[in-house]
Amino acid sequence: MGGSGRLACVGLGMMLGAHLAPRARSHIEQADVVFAAVSDPLVELWVQRMHPDVRSLQPCYAPGRSRHDSYRDMVEAMLAEVRAGRSVCGAFYGHPGVFATVPHRAVAQAREEGFEAHMEPGISAEDCLYADLGIDPGLVGCQHYEASQFMFYRRRIDPSAYLVLWQVGVAGDRSVSRAATGPAHRRLLAERLREDYPAEHTVWLYEAATLPIAVPRMDALPLSGLADAGTAQHTTLVVPPAAPLQRDEAMLARIAELECHDHLLAGAPAGN
Ligand SMILES: C[S@@+](CC[C@H](N)C(=O)[O-])C[C@H]1O[C@@H](n2cnc3c(N)ncnc32)[C@H](O)[C@@H]1O
């Protein structure tokens, strides 16, 4: 098992030409073959300027086709070249490990087969969101979920922290093949959110700028307006906190007791 083939999955960042880190660029330039998973043809052209053999993974997607099948084909396309002994680079927009199935699977599969495989981080939509919306995830905490998974499973939401829902444009798509779902699906999503947030609570529809000349979309709207708001494949929903942090008095008392004990020990004469 294994051989001279190797794989690097790198992130291109969100903004064309502006977010690419030197290590990711070097993986692209030095690979034998580059596979690009970017939805914007302009971004693909930009990657092609860095390497003579750039192959698009976009044709793996087809209308009505399950994304599970597309992902499997993408992994296979990259792994076939690795098995042939080539140095392969998978270039993915954003961060290759953030809400991205293919790079994780490809790296795991390559390693399982004994090849060297590596992931190089990139600037994700999440990073841009923190900068554009002025959110520090450390302030009160931040929960991230994929919107459909959030609808399909019972999750315990903490309304005193931020909530970020990814892929809100296809929220509730059970077929994993649709390019978009509509207001009826988003109404159900809003209904679920109403279990934890008031109808008038402000939420944000966020789209990071992907070109240096563009501006980000940062639409504030009440939760009650979510169903009829326009969303796209690249929209992320951000729900700010709706409740204050709750002090855990029992834990605070136990910590105080611990500190009092440590203090007493520190003050005790040596040898006691
Ligand atoms: C399959 S995930 C890929 C995320 C990507 N790997 C990253 O690092 O941001 C696709 C989801 O990312 C989010 N996304 C992609 N592009 C975005 C953008 N320009 N602005 C905001 N969110 C974006 C949306 O939630 C979208 O449905």
The ligand as an SDF file (V2000), in Angstrom:
LIG
                    3D

 27 29  0  0  0  0  0  0  0  0999 V2000
  -20.4950   23.5650    1.5460 C   0  0  0  0  0  0  0  0  0  0  0  0
  -20.3370   24.9390    2.5890 S   0  0  0  0  0  0  0  0  0  0  0  0
  -18.7080   25.4590    2.2100 C   0  0  0  0  0  0  0  0  0  0  0  0
  -18.0930   26.3960    3.2040 C   0  0  0  0  0  0  0  0  0  0  0  0
  -16.6470   26.7230    2.8970 C   0  0  0  0  0  0  0  0  0  0  0  0
  -15.8480   25.5370    2.9550 N   0  0  0  0  0  0  0  0  0  0  0  0
  -16.0650   27.7650    3.8280 C   0  0  0  0  0  0  0  0  0  0  0  0
  -14.9650   27.5720    4.3020 O   0  0  0  0  0  0  0  0  0  0  0  0
  -16.7190   28.7910    4.0730 O   0  0  0  0  0  0  0  0  0  0  0  0
  -21.4020   26.0710    1.7670 C   0  0  0  0  0  0  0  0  0  0  0  0
  -22.0120   27.0260    2.7290 C   0  0  0  0  0  0  0  0  0  0  0  0
  -21.0180   27.9330    3.1710 O   0  0  0  0  0  0  0  0  0  0  0  0
  -21.6010   29.2030    3.3700 C   0  0  0  0  0  0  0  0  0  0  0  0
  -21.0330   30.1410    2.3910 N   0  0  0  0  0  0  0  0  0  0  0  0
  -20.4470   29.8620    1.2110 C   0  0  0  0  0  0  0  0  0  0  0  0
  -20.1000   31.0030    0.5780 N   0  0  0  0  0  0  0  0  0  0  0  0
  -20.4940   32.0190    1.3870 C   0  0  0  0  0  0  0  0  0  0  0  0
  -20.4380   33.4210    1.3030 C   0  0  0  0  0  0  0  0  0  0  0  0
  -19.8930   34.0390    0.2450 N   0  0  0  0  0  0  0  0  0  0  0  0
  -20.9400   34.1310    2.3290 N   0  0  0  0  0  0  0  0  0  0  0  0
  -21.4970   33.5420    3.4120 C   0  0  0  0  0  0  0  0  0  0  0  0
  -21.5830   32.2320    3.5360 N   0  0  0  0  0  0  0  0  0  0  0  0
  -21.0830   31.4660    2.5430 C   0  0  0  0  0  0  0  0  0  0  0  0
  -23.1020   29.0570    3.1180 C   0  0  0  0  0  0  0  0  0  0  0  0
  -23.7460   28.7280    4.3480 O   0  0  0  0  0  0  0  0  0  0  0  0
  -23.1050   27.9040    2.1530 C   0  0  0  0  0  0  0  0  0  0  0  0
  -24.3580   27.2670    2.0950 O   0  0  0  0  0  0  0  0  0  0  0  0
  1  2  1  0
  2  3  1  0
  2 10  1  0
  3  4  1  0
  4  5  1  0
  5  6  1  0
  5  7  1  0
  7  8  2  0
  7  9  1  0
 10 11  1  0
 11 12  1  0
 11 26  1  0
 12 13  1  0
 13 14  1  0
 13 24  1  0
 14 15  1  0
 14 23  1  0
 15 16  2  0
 16 17  1  0
 17 18  1  0
 17 23  2  0
 18 19  1  0
 18 20  2  0
 20 21  1  0
 21 22  2  0
 22 23  1  0
 24 25  1  0
 24 26  1  0
 26 27  1  0
M  CHG  2   2   1   9  -1
M  END
$$$$
